[in-house]
Amino acid sequence: MIGGAHFRHLMKHHTPVFYVSVVLTALLVFWGYFAHEHLADTAQSTLTLTISNFGWFYLLSTAGFVGFCLYLIFSPYAYIKLGKQDDPPEYSFSSWLAMLFSAGMGIGLVFFGVAEPMNHFAHPPHGLAEPHSPEAARMALRYSFFHWCLHPWAIYAVIGLSMAYAQFRRGESGLISTVFRPLIGRKVDGPIGQLIDILAVLATVCGVATSLGLGTLQINGGLHHIFGVPNTVPIQMLIIVIVTVLYLISASTGLNKGILYLSNINLLIAGLLLAFVLVCGPTVFILDSFTTVLGSYLHEFVKMSFRLTPFRQGDEWVGSWTLFYWSWWIAWAPFVGTFIARISKGRTVREFVIGVLFVPSVIGALWFAAFGGSALYFDLFQDGSIADAVQSDMTSALFITLEQFPLGIVLGTLAALLIVTFFVTSADSATFVLGMLTTNGSANPPTSTKVIWGILLSSIAAVLLFSGGLAGLQTASIVTALPFAVIMVFMCLALFTALRKDCQVTHPRTPESEPKNILCPVDYSIYSEKALNYAIEIAGKYGSKLYLIHVLDARVHGVNEPVLYRFNIGDESAIKELKERLLRCVQEDIRSKMPVESIIVQGVPFVEIVKAAREYAIDLIVMGTHGRTGISHAIMGSVAETVVRKAHCPVFTVRQAEYDSG
């Protein structure tokens, strides 16, 4: 029994977001329990309206998320760290990958790994191939890659990076609304921010409940196929109750125990299954399929990303598959993104995006090539009839396929165990995230809050199964994801605004601490003249040692100062002459009052500047920048912007406009 003091302590952590979200979720549970037919009809009509009017928005926004992530990898912001410059990653790369993969795909990958390719094999997308033909097989795998590789992980990367940056770089709480502070300022602390968090919670509840429902269906399907357990709604409700107890036990142990251990177990079991199928299955066919389909996936990537059928009425394939997936991923995004952000402290923007976008995509493609490819092989060359079985029961697809291998019963049992552990991990992670979102971003939400959300999640999954089965689960995802898709578009804008501000060159001001060593890059241009004067001023004020560096750019072929480049870098007399010229930039009377050293190097400017800063223990860099905004600088950044990102010390810069006005 909870004491009065403990209850009051828990209530202090809860916000209006918690109460509103819990009430709305509970109302949905009661609606489904007492009027499940009315809920199903309402959801279906809303689904029809959403697909008919907003399918274009789902496709455009999701493709935009992929493009935004690719831009970030090569942008001026790639080296910004999610945290302080000296913060190491909190988890090893393998554990980080295991946790994000378990949370991000888990049950769905196991459920659809065979079911989706075989469904497309029997019913090719848009009728573009003959059913059960080799072309239908290629198309089946290609669309499976399309639905499970780059697009979903781009969605997760956008929200995960936005939240990790806000938390670890800007010191915000773990609330999704705080991501929008660069756009709306203090309004994130009021009703607008609370509305954003409520929508995120509701999307998460329905998205995760969809996955838990799919997991329940497949656990029941596996038990039915292996042990003859009836495939009925009461059995599915019993499965939900049992697994709920398991993940609530896990939730009580915290992030670094339950979720971490389960994630590693998931990766181990999945790896063993995948390795067995690769070795004991049609290995060459699997690898050939992976290679061929990966190439066709990349070749058809843009066309598939924007495919709708406005000129052909009655084609509902896009709505049933692509739009369902995109909305499912978006509904999952608050949960997965928040969780990935929580475990990604200490990684750079580039490392985060590459790790989240590409590594799981490759693993997912290999999974489909192995399991879906094996099923296609059995149907194409051994008359396996797996596609026919999938039409009657999608939940049995994986188990029927595994029966074709040696030790089929053992493999089926192992697969059922994998589904259970994925189920527990996903639900455990979801209760953790929902607890964070409804306790003002607490990094360690109270166990009682996680228990409340755990029970509500299972209740929603049960109601959706009871009211509409698989179709009800799909409907819930598509409908609830639409408002959050709009939020995610503005999230990209907020993240870009914050990154741009973070990477802006810092205008001259008083240093926060007394610098002992100051580095000033000099290129004998109008851009660096005022920067040098400012560096001299600071060095004189604090008694600092001033280092002047001139980088002979190895990439330059034609220069304005050709005399500087008419020598061999190994020519000591030439180096001496250049160093003396560099020293003369500081007047002799000033040099007599402060220590000044000149450095001549040849190479890439920003690399050599950052290297010198480390070698000479520089406390402050002062440099000029031309402030150009051409395409190359928009993508890669100027030398000054790159130094700002990579240097371990403060960087003050002076733009040309300041020089002219000064």
Stockholm file with secondary structure:
# STOCKHOLM 1.0

chainA/1-662         MIGGAHFRHLMKHHTPVFYVSVVLTALLVFWGYFAHEHLADTAQSTLTLTISNFGWFYLLSTAGFVGFCLYLIFSPYAYIKLGKQDDPPEYSFSSWLAMLFSAGMGIGLVFFGVAEPMNHFAHPPHGLAEPHSPEAARMALRYSFFHWCLHPWAIYAVIGLSMAYAQFRRGESGLISTVFRPLIGRKVDGPIGQLIDILAVLATVCGVATSLGLGTLQINGGLHHIFGVPNTVPIQMLIIVIVTVLYLISASTGLNKGILYLSNINLLIAGLLLAFVLVCGPTVFILDSFTTVLGSYLHEFVKMSFRLTPFRQGDEWVGSWTLFYWSWWIAWAPFVGTFIARISKGRTVREFVIGVLFVPSVIGALWFAAFGGSALYFDLFQDGSIADAVQSDMTSALFITLEQFPLGIVLGTLAALLIVTFFVTSADSATFVLGMLTTNGSANPPTSTKVIWGILLSSIAAVLLFSGGLAGLQTASIVTALPFAVIMVFMCLALFTALRKDCQVTHPRTPESEPKNILCPVDYSIYSEKALNYAIEIAGKYGSKLYLIHVLDARVHGVNEPVLYRFNIGDESAIKELKERLLRCVQEDIRSKMPVESIIVQGVPFVEIVKAAREYAIDLIVMGTHGRTGISHAIMGSVAETVVRKAHCPVFTVRQAEYDSG
#=GR chainA/1-662 SS CCCHHHHHHHHHHCCHHHHHHHHHHHHHHHHHHHCHHHHHHHHHHHHHHHHHHHHHHHHHHHHHHHHHHHHHHHSTTTTCBSSCTTCCCSSCHHHHHHHHHHHHTHHHHHHHHHHHHHHHHHSCGGGCSCTTSHHHHHHHHHHHHHHHSHHHHHHHHHHHHHHHIIIIITCCCSCGGGGGHHHHGGGGGSHHHHHHHHHHHHHHHHHHHHHHHHHHHHHHHHHHHHHCCCCSHHHHHHHHHHHHHHHHHHHTTCIIIIIHHHHHHHHHHHHHHHHHHHHHSCHHHHHHHHHHHHHHHHHTHHHHHTCCCTTSTTCCHHHHTHHHHHHHHHHHHHHHHHHHHHTCTTCBHHHHHHHHHTHHHHHHHHHIIIIIHHHHHHHHHSCCCHHHHHHHCGGGHHHHHHTTSTTHHHHHHHHHHHHHHHHHHHHHHHHHHHHHHTTTTCSSCCHHHHHHHHHHHHHHHHHHHHHHHHHHHHHHHHHHHHHHHHHHHHHHHHHHHHHHHHHSCBCCCCCSSCCSEEEEECCSSHHHHHHHHHHHHHHHHHTCEEEEEEEEETTCSSCSCGGGGSSCTTCHHHHHHHHHHHHTTSCHHHHTTSCEEEEEEEECHHHHHHHHHHHTTCSEEEEEECCCCCHHHHHHCCHHHHHHHHCSSCEEEEEHHHHHHC
#=GC SS_cons         CCCHHHHHHHHHHCCHHHHHHHHHHHHHHHHHHHCHHHHHHHHHHHHHHHHHHHHHHHHHHHHHHHHHHHHHHHSTTTTCBSSCTTCCCSSCHHHHHHHHHHHHTHHHHHHHHHHHHHHHHHSCGGGCSCTTSHHHHHHHHHHHHHHHSHHHHHHHHHHHHHHHIIIIITCCCSCGGGGGHHHHGGGGGSHHHHHHHHHHHHHHHHHHHHHHHHHHHHHHHHHHHHHCCCCSHHHHHHHHHHHHHHHHHHHTTCIIIIIHHHHHHHHHHHHHHHHHHHHHSCHHHHHHHHHHHHHHHHHTHHHHHTCCCTTSTTCCHHHHTHHHHHHHHHHHHHHHHHHHHHTCTTCBHHHHHHHHHTHHHHHHHHHIIIIIHHHHHHHHHSCCCHHHHHHHCGGGHHHHHHTTSTTHHHHHHHHHHHHHHHHHHHHHHHHHHHHHHTTTTCSSCCHHHHHHHHHHHHHHHHHHHHHHHHHHHHHHHHHHHHHHHHHHHHHHHHHHHHHHHHHSCBCCCCCSSCCSEEEEECCSSHHHHHHHHHHHHHHHHHTCEEEEEEEEETTCSSCSCGGGGSSCTTCHHHHHHHHHHHHTTSCHHHHTTSCEEEEEEEECHHHHHHHHHHHTTCSEEEEEECCCCCHHHHHHCCHHHHHHHHCSSCEEEEEHHHHHHC
//
